[in-house]
Amino acid sequence: MTEIPFIQIKKSLLNEIPSNLINRLPQKWEKIGDILTIVLPSIFNENKKIIGEKYAEILNCKTVLNDIGGIKGEFRVPNVELIYGSKNTETVHKENGVKYKLDPQKLMFSSGNMDERIRMANISNGNETVVDLFAGIGYFTLPIAIYSKPKKIIACEKNQIAFNYLSENIILNDVSSIVEPRMGDNREIAPKNFANRVIMGYIEENERFLSAAFDCLIEHCGIIHYHNTFPNHAVPNKPMKTVEEEANKKGCKAELLGYYNVKSYAPGINHYVFDLRIDEK
């Protein structure tokens, strides 16, 4: 019977690092294409290279990155250092039949959102028009385009690096006839009175963009997938109050079709997505 990878990693490092540190090695990692990211405590600073080498060897990766500070800034850039392998960290990650080209040193890709990406793949249909307000490299746009095949998806992205990969990924996945990428602030570039469905896949004060989402909908009627982070005790009342206030401003009403816990964000706080039906009053 083949041993699990972490046991193999520990055995390979028995004679390379102090024995009292073996059980402190990270048991979890993020593998994006052939790039691996781990979180190494500072006690391993003197052993980073050999640790990276063994993780790469056993998990079949070309490069290992050490997460030294989570993500930072409006564009949620990973704060990582290269500890082993190729400096070229561009890769193609495959998930659910979708190809995502990206550089994990420059852009975040969360495996914790995988279930939501899979759910969204079949959420639309061939009669719909869709706007993705925070397309990134195509996290939700690509699975929707590949599996739901709507009439059109307008994919908005403000980060130049992410937009470049989005444009490449549209070609890579052969959905150019469906997806139109647009570069810039979605509040300025998103189409108005266009969509049957709007994706709001961002979690930093996303309520600021609700007005733009409502305006994308045809006559303020359709479906919005509203992502944000909330204290668990406040769900769903607090987010629905915010949505209903925005609906009132637009002269329409909002109905909660369902909500989903995407993943943990911080103690007592989770990343949620709310499926909303917006209609005339």
Buried (B, 14 or more C-beta within 10 A) or exposed (E): EEEEBBEBBBEBBEEEBEEEBBEEBBEEBBBBBBBBBBBBEEEBEEBBEBBBBBBBBBBEBBBBBBBEEEBEEEBBBBEBEBBBBBEEBBBBBEBEEBBBBBBBBBBBBBBEBBEBBBBBBEBBEEEBBBBBBBBBBBBBBBBBBBBBBBEBBBBBBBBEBBBBBBBBBBEBBEBEEBBEBBBEEBBEBBBEEBBBBBBBBBBEEBBEBBEBBBBBBEEBBBBBBBBBBBEEEEBBEEBBEBBBEBBEEBEBBBEBEEBBEBBEBEEEBBBBBBBBEBBEE
